[in-house]
Amino acid sequence: MAPLKLHGVPFSTCTARVMACLEEKNVQYEICPVDLSTGAHKRPDFISKNPFGQIPVLEDGDITLFESRAICSYIAHKYKDQGTDLLQHGNLHGFAKVMVGCEVESQQFNPAMGPIFFHTFIAPMRGWAPDQKAIDENVVKVGAVLDVYEKMLTSSKYLAGDSYTLADLNHLPYITYIMKTPHANLINSRPHVKAWWEAVSSRPASLKVTQGMTLGSK
Amino acid sequence: MAPLKLHGVPFSTCTARVMACLEEKNVQYEICPVDLSTGAHKRPDFISKNPFGQIPVLEDGDITLFESRAICSYIAHKYKDQGTDLLQHGNLHGFAKVMVGCEVESQQFNPAMGPIFFHTFIAPMRGWAPDQKAIDENVVKVGAVLDVYEKMLTSSKYLAGDSYTLADLNHLPYITYIMKTPHANLINSRPHVKAWWEAVSSRPASLKVTQGMTLGSK
């Protein structure tokens, strides 16, 4: 069977999220590079795949998906019986925790971490002055979310229990980049969050993906 | 079996989202009111249910969930064989579209609609001056998202195909409120979006829930 086609670039946080999921599930895929520098993601052939003009896009036969978290959910459901059980499939209590953990990432962690990442990595690349006020405000917000995680992680190894799931995986891209900055202290200053991050980031699938996350590297 | 307990208030957008899902699935539930005016959601007994101190919270026996979209996903999966099929369960192509539609709501629509709602309904209630610049900027963003929807809705009745799913339902709360304001034009000026909204909002489950959405009413 033809492998899945992932349109994106390995240094992109959202592409990396999907790659980590595919690696955890042992799903074969090929990367179809999208040249962001020439605006390939805004051209009609790409817009026909994702009308929002953003990477990544996954093509699985005649099924085309976009939005990285949607792609990860799809992969985790479709391949539920192979690789890492990212959904706690068949365990209602565990599944509930995965759903909650994923939405906490999406609605609490991501909206605060996004601006820090943008102003630390993307703005300088584009020659824009980083908005320090936005960074500072969002460092406080991320800290508040991580305070909740610190407490949760006193009673379980991972965010949705003692197994690694999509709730953890979805955090991989932003934290990988943030750990290259002084904001790494957000993680390192919280012992249980730090241990969790060490467990998450040292997984073979994580290591395979994060080596391609080269933004900000000299 | 004891009905599910939904801690929240019917006028809250996130509580209403979960109520609409429970109604579509014909699941019995009881509302356990949370007195936001006295800060009941910030007190230890509530924080023990949701460490972020936000409504709603769903208790299903010994399972406690928060984050409205997580609760809806849980309900849609747990009760997949009753009521409206909100996930296109058993149809991989349809399921993929539901996942994408849900994430588009979460990552594209919601971040733009949230500030409009906040500055139009919540800020005035608290005696704060609405931030007109934030409203104006986000009206443009919501418009861009709805332009994509307008195009998508030329080829299907709903956002994830010709059946009503969670991808549509998750939009119900914010649009219900926005339709009470001059921003209703965001919907009414786009014929396919308008027809979609009429189909979504006239469903019996939607009508039952939106009658309790009284914020901004005289």
Chai-1 contact restraints between the chains, C-beta under 6 A:
chainA,res_idxA,chainB,res_idxB,connection_type,confidence,min_distance_angstrom,max_distance_angstrom,comment,restraint_id
A,P51,B,V148,contact,1.0,0.0,6.0,A-B,restraint_1
A,I63,B,H93,contact,1.0,0.0,6.0,A-B,restraint_2
A,I63,B,A96,contact,1.0,0.0,6.0,A-B,restraint_3
A,L65,B,A96,contact,1.0,0.0,6.0,A-B,restraint_4
A,L65,B,V100,contact,1.0,0.0,6.0,A-B,restraint_5
A,E67,B,V100,contact,1.0,0.0,6.0,A-B,restraint_6
A,E67,B,E103,contact,1.0,0.0,6.0,A-B,restraint_7
A,R69,B,E103,contact,1.0,0.0,6.0,A-B,restraint_8
A,A70,B,M99,contact,1.0,0.0,6.0,A-B,restraint_9
A,A70,B,V100,contact,1.0,0.0,6.0,A-B,restraint_10
A,A70,B,E103,contact,1.0,0.0,6.0,A-B,restraint_11
A,S73,B,M99,contact,1.0,0.0,6.0,A-B,restraint_12
A,Y74,B,A96,contact,1.0,0.0,6.0,A-B,restraint_13
A,Y74,B,M99,contact,1.0,0.0,6.0,A-B,restraint_14
A,H93,B,I63,contact,1.0,0.0,6.0,A-B,restraint_15
A,A96,B,I63,contact,1.0,0.0,6.0,A-B,restraint_16
A,A96,B,L65,contact,1.0,0.0,6.0,A-B,restraint_17
A,A96,B,Y74,contact,1.0,0.0,6.0,A-B,restraint_18
A,M99,B,A70,contact,1.0,0.0,6.0,A-B,restraint_19
A,M99,B,S73,contact,1.0,0.0,6.0,A-B,restraint_20
A,M99,B,Y74,contact,1.0,0.0,6.0,A-B,restraint_21
A,V100,B,L65,contact,1.0,0.0,6.0,A-B,restraint_22
A,V100,B,E67,contact,1.0,0.0,6.0,A-B,restraint_23
A,V100,B,A70,contact,1.0,0.0,6.0,A-B,restraint_24
A,E103,B,E67,contact,1.0,0.0,6.0,A-B,restraint_25
A,E103,B,R69,contact,1.0,0.0,6.0,A-B,restraint_26
A,E103,B,A70,contact,1.0,0.0,6.0,A-B,restraint_27
A,S106,B,S106,contact,1.0,0.0,6.0,A-B,restraint_28
A,V148,B,P51,contact,1.0,0.0,6.0,A-B,restraint_29
